[in-house]
Amino acid sequence: MKFGKKIGKQVEKGISKGKEYAWRISFLVIICFGLFIIGRPLISLIITSIEIRELNKEKALYQESIRRDSLLIENLKNDEFLERYAREKFLMKRKGEDIFIVE
């Protein structure tokens, strides 16, 4: 009878350990599933916010370029500025005039 009691106690310990492991495994499965469900939209949100930040920087660069070009267009309406701009950018000259470029 002592032998049967020892086996019974060992079986009970094994069952209680099995239940404990089952609870741990089910808890880990639930945690992993929750992270999977929550993690995917979270990653998508982070990627989208990074893209928005990059697009805003690009937008600022384009707006600055538009501002500079608009200012240039306004200045090109002035004949003196137009002549100076043509000489500087396109190396144009008047008849009988020599140009020396010094950098």
Number of C-alpha atoms within 10 A of each C-alpha: 6 7 7 9 10 11 12 12 11 12 12 12 12 12 12 12 12 12 12 12 12 12 12 12 12 12 12 12 12 12 12 13 12 11 12 12 11 11 13 10 11 13 11 11 12 11 11 12 12 12 12 12 11 12 12 12 12 12 12 12 12 12 12 12 12 12 12 12 12 12 11 14 12 10 14 16 10 10 10 10 13 15 13 15 16 13 14 12 8 9 12 14 14 8 6 5 7 7 10 6 6 4 3
